[in-house]
Amino acid sequence: MSEWEVMMAKINKLNRFVKKNNDFIRKFTAGVKIVEIDALGRLLIPKDLVAFSGISKEVVFSSAVNIVEIWDKDLYEQSINGEDMDFADLAEEVMGNLNDDDNGIS
């Protein structure tokens, strides 16, 4: 939970008067909910999130650094296939101006 709070603190610093920032925040936080594990170790995904995510039958648990994403298998494969975006351009736009550590990684 603390990692989520750190991430949200960074997001809360974004200028809300910039349309791209608002669009990002809206999409990033859409459907975010805390899901508890039941006594038998199962996750019950709320119906609205199942509908929102398009989960049909098979799911993929994907690690996004320190976050676990749950995807419909077919939608996940479409998303990572990369036909709709140039990842190098996206990486430059999102990460290109960050250099807040002295670890050699921009």
N, CA, C and O atoms as CSV, one atom per row, in Angstrom:
chain,resi,resn,atom,element,x,y,z
A,1,MET,N,N,0.813,-1.190,0.000
A,1,MET,CA,C,0.000,0.000,0.000
A,1,MET,C,C,0.858,1.255,0.000
A,1,MET,O,O,0.493,2.257,-0.616
A,2,SER,N,N,1.996,1.211,0.685
A,2,SER,CA,C,2.833,2.405,0.758
A,2,SER,C,C,3.371,2.781,-0.622
A,2,SER,O,O,3.520,3.967,-0.915
A,3,GLU,N,N,3.662,1.808,-1.467
A,3,GLU,CA,C,4.137,2.101,-2.823
A,3,GLU,C,C,3.057,2.814,-3.619
A,3,GLU,O,O,3.345,3.736,-4.383
A,4,TRP,N,N,1.816,2.386,-3.440
A,4,TRP,CA,C,0.693,3.044,-4.119
A,4,TRP,C,C,0.587,4.500,-3.661
A,4,TRP,O,O,0.368,5.400,-4.471
A,5,GLU,N,N,0.741,4.717,-2.374
A,5,GLU,CA,C,0.643,6.083,-1.838
A,5,GLU,C,C,1.756,6.973,-2.383
A,5,GLU,O,O,1.524,8.151,-2.652
A,6,VAL,N,N,2.965,6.426,-2.550
A,6,VAL,CA,C,4.070,7.190,-3.132
A,6,VAL,C,C,3.737,7.545,-4.581
A,6,VAL,O,O,3.946,8.679,-5.012
A,7,MET,N,N,3.220,6.576,-5.325
A,7,MET,CA,C,2.862,6.819,-6.716
A,7,MET,C,C,1.766,7.876,-6.814
A,7,MET,O,O,1.842,8.773,-7.654
A,8,MET,N,N,0.766,7.774,-5.975
A,8,MET,CA,C,-0.327,8.743,-6.008
A,8,MET,C,C,0.152,10.134,-5.600
A,8,MET,O,O,-0.369,11.130,-6.101
A,9,ALA,N,N,1.124,10.222,-4.710
A,9,ALA,CA,C,1.676,11.517,-4.330
A,9,ALA,C,C,2.343,12.173,-5.540
A,9,ALA,O,O,2.218,13.382,-5.736
A,10,LYS,N,N,3.045,11.387,-6.345
A,10,LYS,CA,C,3.652,11.927,-7.563
A,10,LYS,C,C,2.585,12.369,-8.553
A,10,LYS,O,O,2.688,13.433,-9.163
A,11,ILE,N,N,1.575,11.552,-8.700
A,11,ILE,CA,C,0.498,11.879,-9.645
A,11,ILE,C,C,-0.236,13.135,-9.196
A,11,ILE,O,O,-0.642,13.947,-10.027
A,12,ASN,N,N,-0.406,13.299,-7.898
A,12,ASN,CA,C,-1.097,14.477,-7.378
A,12,ASN,C,C,-0.323,15.773,-7.617
A,12,ASN,O,O,-0.884,16.862,-7.490
A,13,LYS,N,N,0.959,15.663,-7.960
A,13,LYS,CA,C,1.753,16.851,-8.261
A,13,LYS,C,C,1.588,17.311,-9.705
A,13,LYS,O,O,2.046,18.396,-10.065
A,14,LEU,N,N,0.941,16.500,-10.534
A,14,LEU,CA,C,0.751,16.879,-11.931
A,14,LEU,C,C,-0.169,18.078,-12.038
A,14,LEU,O,O,-1.128,18.207,-11.277
A,15,ASN,N,N,0.121,18.937,-12.966
A,15,ASN,CA,C,-0.686,20.133,-13.212
A,15,ASN,C,C,-2.006,19.715,-13.851
A,15,ASN,O,O,-2.027,19.235,-14.984
A,16,ARG,N,N,-3.098,19.896,-13.131
A,16,ARG,CA,C,-4.417,19.476,-13.619
A,16,ARG,C,C,-4.954,20.382,-14.719
A,16,ARG,O,O,-5.977,20.063,-15.325
A,17,PHE,N,N,-4.292,21.502,-14.991
A,17,PHE,CA,C,-4.714,22.384,-16.075
A,17,PHE,C,C,-4.157,21.930,-17.424
A,17,PHE,O,O,-4.485,22.505,-18.462
A,18,VAL,N,N,-3.312,20.893,-17.403
A,18,VAL,CA,C,-2.783,20.309,-18.637
A,18,VAL,C,C,-3.670,19.125,-18.992
A,18,VAL,O,O,-3.776,18.169,-18.224
A,19,LYS,N,N,-4.307,19.191,-20.158
A,19,LYS,CA,C,-5.284,18.172,-20.559
A,19,LYS,C,C,-4.696,16.763,-20.529
A,19,LYS,O,O,-5.348,15.831,-20.058
A,20,LYS,N,N,-3.466,16.598,-21.030
A,20,LYS,CA,C,-2.828,15.272,-21.031
A,20,LYS,C,C,-2.726,14.711,-19.617
A,20,LYS,O,O,-2.921,13.515,-19.402
A,21,ASN,N,N,-2.421,15.580,-18.655
A,21,ASN,CA,C,-2.321,15.128,-17.269
A,21,ASN,C,C,-3.666,14.631,-16.765
A,21,ASN,O,O,-3.744,13.567,-16.150
A,22,ASN,N,N,-4.721,15.389,-17.018
A,22,ASN,CA,C,-6.059,14.975,-16.593
A,22,ASN,C,C,-6.463,13.664,-17.247
A,22,ASN,O,O,-7.011,12.775,-16.595
A,23,ASP,N,N,-6.185,13.551,-18.552
A,23,ASP,CA,C,-6.521,12.313,-19.261
A,23,ASP,C,C,-5.765,11.131,-18.662
A,23,ASP,O,O,-6.329,10.054,-18.468
A,24,PHE,N,N,-4.474,11.345,-18.369
A,24,PHE,CA,C,-3.664,10.290,-17.770
A,24,PHE,C,C,-4.209,9.875,-16.408
A,24,PHE,O,O,-4.379,8.687,-16.137
A,25,ILE,N,N,-4.480,10.855,-15.556
A,25,ILE,CA,C,-4.976,10.572,-14.206
A,25,ILE,C,C,-6.294,9.805,-14.276
A,25,ILE,O,O,-6.488,8.829,-13.551
A,26,ARG,N,N,-7.186,10.243,-15.138
A,26,ARG,CA,C,-8.492,9.596,-15.272
A,26,ARG,C,C,-8.337,8.137,-15.689
A,26,ARG,O,O,-8.956,7.245,-15.109
A,27,LYS,N,N,-7.507,7.908,-16.700
A,27,LYS,CA,C,-7.333,6.535,-17.185
A,27,LYS,C,C,-6.553,5.678,-16.201
A,27,LYS,O,O,-6.855,4.498,-16.022
A,28,PHE,N,N,-5.552,6.272,-15.564
A,28,PHE,CA,C,-4.718,5.518,-14.625
A,28,PHE,C,C,-5.516,5.048,-13.416
A,28,PHE,O,O,-5.310,3.938,-12.927
A,29,THR,N,N,-6.415,5.881,-12.938
A,29,THR,CA,C,-7.146,5.551,-11.717
A,29,THR,C,C,-8.527,4.950,-11.982
A,29,THR,O,O,-9.252,4.628,-11.041
A,30,ALA,N,N,-8.891,4.798,-13.244
A,30,ALA,CA,C,-10.213,4.237,-13.565
A,30,ALA,C,C,-10.351,2.832,-12.984
A,30,ALA,O,O,-9.567,1.937,-13.301
A,31,GLY,N,N,-11.325,2.656,-12.157
A,31,GLY,CA,C,-11.612,1.333,-11.627
A,31,GLY,C,C,-10.693,0.869,-10.519
A,31,GLY,O,O,-10.787,-0.287,-10.106
A,32,VAL,N,N,-9.814,1.709,-10.023
A,32,VAL,CA,C,-8.910,1.291,-8.956
A,32,VAL,C,C,-9.717,0.991,-7.694
A,32,VAL,O,O,-10.493,1.819,-7.217
A,33,LYS,N,N,-9.513,-0.198,-7.177
A,33,LYS,CA,C,-10.190,-0.608,-5.944
A,33,LYS,C,C,-9.267,-1.518,-5.152
A,33,LYS,O,O,-8.425,-2.213,-5.721
A,34,ILE,N,N,-9.429,-1.510,-3.860
A,34,ILE,CA,C,-8.719,-2.458,-3.012
A,34,ILE,C,C,-9.544,-3.744,-2.991
A,34,ILE,O,O,-10.743,-3.723,-2.713
A,35,VAL,N,N,-8.883,-4.858,-3.289
A,35,VAL,CA,C,-9.556,-6.150,-3.317
A,35,VAL,C,C,-8.916,-7.025,-2.248
A,35,VAL,O,O,-7.701,-7.220,-2.231
A,36,GLU,N,N,-9.734,-7.537,-1.375
A,36,GLU,CA,C,-9.241,-8.377,-0.287
A,36,GLU,C,C,-9.175,-9.843,-0.727
A,36,GLU,O,O,-9.921,-10.276,-1.605
A,37,ILE,N,N,-8.286,-10.580,-0.108
A,37,ILE,CA,C,-8.200,-12.024,-0.318
A,37,ILE,C,C,-9.070,-12.675,0.746
A,37,ILE,O,O,-8.971,-12.343,1.927
A,38,ASP,N,N,-9.931,-13.614,0.320
A,38,ASP,CA,C,-10.825,-14.252,1.290
A,38,ASP,C,C,-10.090,-15.320,2.094
A,38,ASP,O,O,-8.900,-15.554,1.883
A,39,ALA,N,N,-10.800,-15.963,3.012
A,39,ALA,CA,C,-10.198,-16.935,3.926
A,39,ALA,C,C,-9.596,-18.135,3.188
A,39,ALA,O,O,-8.711,-18.808,3.717
A,40,LEU,N,N,-10.074,-18.402,1.970
A,40,LEU,CA,C,-9.548,-19.522,1.196
A,40,LEU,C,C,-8.460,-19.094,0.213
A,40,LEU,O,O,-8.024,-19.890,-0.618
A,41,GLY,N,N,-8.019,-17.833,0.308
A,41,GLY,CA,C,-6.952,-17.338,-0.548
A,41,GLY,C,C,-7.395,-16.934,-1.937
A,41,GLY,O,O,-6.569,-16.841,-2.846
A,42,ARG,N,N,-8.693,-16.690,-2.120
A,42,ARG,CA,C,-9.214,-16.312,-3.433
A,42,ARG,C,C,-9.402,-14.802,-3.530
A,42,ARG,O,O,-9.682,-14.124,-2.541
A,43,LEU,N,N,-9.242,-14.300,-4.743
A,43,LEU,CA,C,-9.542,-12.903,-5.038
A,43,LEU,C,C,-10.910,-12.857,-5.699
A,43,LEU,O,O,-11.162,-13.578,-6.665
A,44,LEU,N,N,-11.773,-12.032,-5.193
A,44,LEU,CA,C,-13.066,-11.845,-5.845
A,44,LEU,C,C,-13.008,-10.495,-6.552
A,44,LEU,O,O,-12.990,-9.443,-5.913
A,45,ILE,N,N,-12.981,-10.542,-7.865
A,45,ILE,CA,C,-12.926,-9.310,-8.644
A,45,ILE,C,C,-14.350,-8.769,-8.757
A,45,ILE,O,O,-15.238,-9.469,-9.243
A,46,PRO,N,N,-14.576,-7.530,-8.315
A,46,PRO,CA,C,-15.922,-6.961,-8.395
A,46,PRO,C,C,-16.456,-6.979,-9.829
A,46,PRO,O,O,-15.703,-6.794,-10.786
A,47,LYS,N,N,-17.761,-7.203,-9.963
A,47,LYS,CA,C,-18.379,-7.343,-11.290
A,47,LYS,C,C,-18.134,-6.120,-12.170
A,47,LYS,O,O,-17.928,-6.255,-13.376
A,48,ASP,N,N,-18.154,-4.930,-11.575
A,48,ASP,CA,C,-17.928,-3.741,-12.401
A,48,ASP,C,C,-16.510,-3.719,-12.972
A,48,ASP,O,O,-16.294,-3.219,-14.075
A,49,LEU,N,N,-15.541,-4.260,-12.224
A,49,LEU,CA,C,-14.169,-4.321,-12.753
A,49,LEU,C,C,-14.020,-5.407,-13.807
A,49,LEU,O,O,-13.247,-5.252,-14.752
A,50,VAL,N,N,-14.751,-6.504,-13.653
A,50,VAL,CA,C,-14.736,-7.557,-14.673
A,50,VAL,C,C,-15.277,-6.984,-15.981
A,50,VAL,O,O,-14.708,-7.211,-17.049
A,51,ALA,N,N,-16.377,-6.242,-15.889
A,51,ALA,CA,C,-16.961,-5.628,-17.085
A,51,ALA,C,C,-16.025,-4.570,-17.657
A,51,ALA,O,O,-15.802,-4.527,-18.867
A,52,PHE,N,N,-15.478,-3.722,-16.797
A,52,PHE,CA,C,-14.582,-2.637,-17.228
A,52,PHE,C,C,-13.360,-3.191,-17.941
A,52,PHE,O,O,-12.926,-2.640,-18.953
A,53,SER,N,N,-12.807,-4.272,-17.421
A,53,SER,CA,C,-11.569,-4.831,-17.964
A,53,SER,C,C,-11.810,-5.760,-19.144
A,53,SER,O,O,-10.868,-6.146,-19.835
A,54,GLY,N,N,-13.070,-6.121,-19.378
A,54,GLY,CA,C,-13.370,-7.012,-20.491
A,54,GLY,C,C,-12.964,-8.446,-20.248
A,54,GLY,O,O,-12.795,-9.215,-21.195
A,55,ILE,N,N,-12.802,-8.819,-18.975
A,55,ILE,CA,C,-12.401,-10.191,-18.665
A,55,ILE,C,C,-13.519,-11.143,-19.078
A,55,ILE,O,O,-14.679,-10.971,-18.702
A,56,SER,N,N,-13.137,-12.156,-19.866
A,56,SER,CA,C,-14.128,-13.121,-20.311
A,56,SER,C,C,-13.919,-14.469,-19.618
A,56,SER,O,O,-14.773,-14.908,-18.848
A,57,LYS,N,N,-12.798,-15.122,-19.884
A,57,LYS,CA,C,-12.566,-16.432,-19.273
A,57,LYS,C,C,-11.146,-16.547,-18.737
A,57,LYS,O,O,-10.949,-16.715,-17.533
A,58,GLU,N,N,-10.155,-16.457,-19.621
A,58,GLU,CA,C,-8.766,-16.590,-19.204
A,58,GLU,C,C,-8.220,-15.229,-18.786
A,58,GLU,O,O,-8.504,-14.210,-19.416
A,59,VAL,N,N,-7.426,-15.231,-17.706
A,59,VAL,CA,C,-6.834,-13.991,-17.222
A,59,VAL,C,C,-5.310,-14.116,-17.197
A,59,VAL,O,O,-4.751,-15.212,-17.182
A,60,VAL,N,N,-4.669,-12.958,-17.193
A,60,VAL,CA,C,-3.218,-12.863,-17.071
A,60,VAL,C,C,-2.935,-11.964,-15.875
A,60,VAL,O,O,-3.501,-10.876,-15.764
A,61,PHE,N,N,-2.066,-12.414,-14.987
A,61,PHE,CA,C,-1.546,-11.569,-13.914
A,61,PHE,C,C,-0.229,-11.021,-14.435
A,61,PHE,O,O,0.706,-11.775,-14.706
A,62,SER,N,N,-0.164,-9.719,-14.572
A,62,SER,CA,C,1.013,-9.080,-15.134
A,62,SER,C,C,1.663,-8.196,-14.085
A,62,SER,O,O,0.984,-7.431,-13.401
A,63,SER,N,N,2.971,-8.300,-13.960
A,63,SER,CA,C,3.701,-7.443,-13.042
A,63,SER,C,C,4.064,-6.157,-13.751
A,63,SER,O,O,4.745,-6.170,-14.777
A,64,ALA,N,N,3.608,-5.048,-13.201
A,64,ALA,CA,C,3.988,-3.731,-13.703
A,64,ALA,C,C,4.859,-3.107,-12.623
A,64,ALA,O,O,4.410,-2.240,-11.872
A,65,VAL,N,N,6.091,-3.549,-12.552
A,65,VAL,CA,C,7.083,-3.200,-11.546
A,65,VAL,C,C,6.579,-3.633,-10.168
A,65,VAL,O,O,6.778,-4.787,-9.786
A,66,ASN,N,N,5.942,-2.756,-9.424
A,66,ASN,CA,C,5.498,-3.099,-8.066
A,66,ASN,C,C,3.981,-3.171,-7.957
A,66,ASN,O,O,3.428,-3.076,-6.862
A,67,ILE,N,N,3.318,-3.338,-9.080
A,67,ILE,CA,C,1.855,-3.439,-9.113
A,67,ILE,C,C,1.505,-4.690,-9.899
A,67,ILE,O,O,2.172,-5.016,-10.881
A,68,VAL,N,N,0.476,-5.384,-9.479
A,68,VAL,CA,C,-0.013,-6.528,-10.229
A,68,VAL,C,C,-1.267,-6.092,-10.978
A,68,VAL,O,O,-2.205,-5.554,-10.391
A,69,GLU,N,N,-1.264,-6.335,-12.285
A,69,GLU,CA,C,-2.428,-6.046,-13.116
A,69,GLU,C,C,-3.101,-7.362,-13.478
A,69,GLU,O,O,-2.435,-8.373,-13.700
A,70,ILE,N,N,-4.420,-7.337,-13.533
A,70,ILE,CA,C,-5.189,-8.507,-13.940
A,70,ILE,C,C,-5.870,-8.148,-15.256
A,70,ILE,O,O,-6.647,-7.196,-15.323
A,71,TRP,N,N,-5.574,-8.915,-16.294
A,71,TRP,CA,C,-6.053,-8.641,-17.646
A,71,TRP,C,C,-6.833,-9.824,-18.207
A,71,TRP,O,O,-6.598,-10.969,-17.819
A,72,ASP,N,N,-7.749,-9.553,-19.109
A,72,ASP,CA,C,-8.280,-10.581,-19.988
A,72,ASP,C,C,-7.116,-11.010,-20.882
A,72,ASP,O,O,-6.391,-10.161,-21.398
A,73,LYS,N,N,-6.934,-12.300,-21.066
A,73,LYS,CA,C,-5.762,-12.808,-21.797
A,73,LYS,C,C,-5.662,-12.229,-23.205
A,73,LYS,O,O,-4.588,-11.778,-23.604
A,74,ASP,N,N,-6.740,-12.231,-23.955
A,74,ASP,CA,C,-6.692,-11.729,-25.328
A,74,ASP,C,C,-6.395,-10.233,-25.371
A,74,ASP,O,O,-5.615,-9.780,-26.207
A,75,LEU,N,N,-7.015,-9.464,-24.472
A,75,LEU,CA,C,-6.777,-8.021,-24.440
A,75,LEU,C,C,-5.343,-7.700,-24.038
A,75,LEU,O,O,-4.752,-6.750,-24.552
A,76,TYR,N,N,-4.778,-8.491,-23.115
A,76,TYR,CA,C,-3.387,-8.294,-22.709
A,76,TYR,C,C,-2.456,-8.519,-23.895
A,76,TYR,O,O,-1.554,-7.720,-24.145
A,77,GLU,N,N,-2.677,-9.599,-24.617
A,77,GLU,CA,C,-1.822,-9.903,-25.755
A,77,GLU,C,C,-1.919,-8.815,-26.821
A,77,GLU,O,O,-0.914,-8.469,-27.442
A,78,GLN,N,N,-3.114,-8.275,-27.038
A,78,GLN,CA,C,-3.273,-7.167,-27.988
A,78,GLN,C,C,-2.510,-5.939,-27.497
A,78,GLN,O,O,-1.870,-5.242,-28.284
A,79,SER,N,N,-2.581,-5.684,-26.205
A,79,SER,CA,C,-1.950,-4.490,-25.638
A,79,SER,C,C,-0.426,-4.522,-25.769
A,79,SER,O,O,0.189,-3.512,-26.110
A,80,ILE,N,N,0.175,-5.666,-25.501
A,80,ILE,CA,C,1.641,-5.733,-25.543
A,80,ILE,C,C,2.186,-5.975,-26.928
A,80,ILE,O,O,3.393,-5.867,-27.143
A,81,ASN,N,N,1.329,-6.299,-27.869
A,81,ASN,CA,C,1.790,-6.574,-29.224
A,81,ASN,C,C,2.355,-5.322,-29.870
A,81,ASN,O,O,3.196,-5.426,-30.763
A,82,GLY,N,N,1.916,-4.134,-29.443
A,82,GLY,CA,C,2.548,-2.885,-29.823
A,82,GLY,C,C,2.204,-2.319,-31.178
A,82,GLY,O,O,2.838,-1.353,-31.603
A,83,GLU,N,N,1.243,-2.864,-31.871
A,83,GLU,CA,C,0.914,-2.355,-33.196
A,83,GLU,C,C,0.334,-0.942,-33.152
A,83,GLU,O,O,0.460,-0.199,-34.125
A,84,ASP,N,N,-0.291,-0.565,-32.059
A,84,ASP,CA,C,-0.952,0.741,-31.999
A,84,ASP,C,C,-0.066,1.846,-31.430
A,84,ASP,O,O,-0.515,2.985,-31.304
A,85,MET,N,N,1.188,1.532,-31.083
A,85,MET,CA,C,2.073,2.572,-30.557
A,85,MET,C,C,3.521,2.237,-30.830
A,85,MET,O,O,3.881,1.077,-31.030
A,86,ASP,N,N,4.335,3.254,-30.836
A,86,ASP,CA,C,5.775,3.093,-30.942
A,86,ASP,C,C,6.324,3.210,-29.522
A,86,ASP,O,O,6.323,4.295,-28.941
A,87,PHE,N,N,6.790,2.099,-28.968
A,87,PHE,CA,C,7.219,2.089,-27.572
A,87,PHE,C,C,8.376,3.045,-27.317
A,87,PHE,O,O,8.433,3.670,-26.258
A,88,ALA,N,N,9.288,3.170,-28.256
A,88,ALA,CA,C,10.425,4.083,-28.069
A,88,ALA,C,C,9.937,5.520,-27.914
A,88,ALA,O,O,10.428,6.257,-27.059
A,89,ASP,N,N,8.964,5.920,-28.746
A,89,ASP,CA,C,8.405,7.268,-28.621
A,89,ASP,C,C,7.695,7.452,-27.284
A,89,ASP,O,O,7.834,8.489,-26.635
A,90,LEU,N,N,6.934,6.439,-26.878
A,90,LEU,CA,C,6.230,6.506,-25.600
A,90,LEU,C,C,7.218,6.605,-24.439
A,90,LEU,O,O,7.025,7.415,-23.532
A,91,ALA,N,N,8.272,5.790,-24.457
A,91,ALA,CA,C,9.273,5.809,-23.387
A,91,ALA,C,C,9.948,7.174,-23.299
A,91,ALA,O,O,10.166,7.696,-22.206
A,92,GLU,N,N,10.277,7.751,-24.456
A,92,GLU,CA,C,10.915,9.067,-24.448
A,92,GLU,C,C,9.978,10.126,-23.882
A,92,GLU,O,O,10.394,10.961,-23.078
A,93,GLU,N,N,8.728,10.094,-24.294
A,93,GLU,CA,C,7.777,11.100,-23.817
A,93,GLU,C,C,7.505,10.976,-22.325
A,93,GLU,O,O,7.439,11.982,-21.618
A,94,VAL,N,N,7.350,9.758,-21.847
A,94,VAL,CA,C,6.995,9.537,-20.440
A,94,VAL,C,C,8.204,9.650,-19.522
A,94,VAL,O,O,8.109,10.258,-18.456
A,95,MET,N,N,9.333,9.078,-19.913
A,95,MET,CA,C,10.471,8.972,-19.011
A,95,MET,C,C,11.661,9.853,-19.398
A,95,MET,O,O,12.603,9.978,-18.615
A,96,GLY,N,N,11.642,10.457,-20.568
A,96,GLY,CA,C,12.794,11.163,-21.103
A,96,GLY,C,C,13.304,12.327,-20.289
A,96,GLY,O,O,14.496,12.630,-20.341
A,97,ASN,N,N,12.450,12.988,-19.543
A,97,ASN,CA,C,12.874,14.158,-18.787
A,97,ASN,C,C,13.089,13.877,-17.302
A,97,ASN,O,O,13.370,14.790,-16.527
A,98,LEU,N,N,12.959,12.633,-16.917
A,98,LEU,CA,C,13.146,12.284,-15.507
A,98,LEU,C,C,14.604,11.975,-15.237
A,98,LEU,O,O,15.222,11.195,-15.962
A,99,ASN,N,N,15.148,12.572,-14.217
A,99,ASN,CA,C,16.510,12.257,-13.802
A,99,ASN,C,C,16.635,12.666,-12.338
A,99,ASN,O,O,17.433,13.538,-11.996
A,100,ASP,N,N,15.856,12.041,-11.492
A,100,ASP,CA,C,15.829,12.444,-10.075
A,100,ASP,C,C,16.651,11.535,-9.181
A,100,ASP,O,O,16.584,11.643,-7.956
A,101,ASP,N,N,17.431,10.636,-9.781
A,101,ASP,CA,C,18.306,9.760,-8.994
A,101,ASP,C,C,19.728,9.874,-9.523
A,101,ASP,O,O,19.943,10.257,-10.673
A,102,ASP,N,N,20.677,9.546,-8.693
A,102,ASP,CA,C,22.075,9.550,-9.107
A,102,ASP,C,C,22.577,8.145,-9.373
A,102,ASP,O,O,23.747,7.846,-9.135
A,103,ASN,N,N,21.702,7.281,-9.865
A,103,ASN,CA,C,22.083,5.885,-10.055
A,103,ASN,C,C,22.485,5.579,-11.492
A,103,ASN,O,O,22.693,4.414,-11.833
A,104,GLY,N,N,22.601,6.610,-12.353
A,104,GLY,CA,C,23.003,6.380,-13.730
A,104,GLY,C,C,21.862,6.062,-14.657
A,104,GLY,O,O,22.044,5.969,-15.871
A,105,ILE,N,N,20.693,5.895,-14.095
A,105,ILE,CA,C,19.512,5.617,-14.911
A,105,ILE,C,C,18.722,6.917,-14.985
A,105,ILE,O,O,18.342,7.480,-13.958
A,106,SER,N,N,18.482,7.380,-16.173
A,106,SER,CA,C,17.778,8.665,-16.332
A,106,SER,C,C,16.367,8.587,-15.822
A,106,SER,O,O,15.635,9.575,-15.879
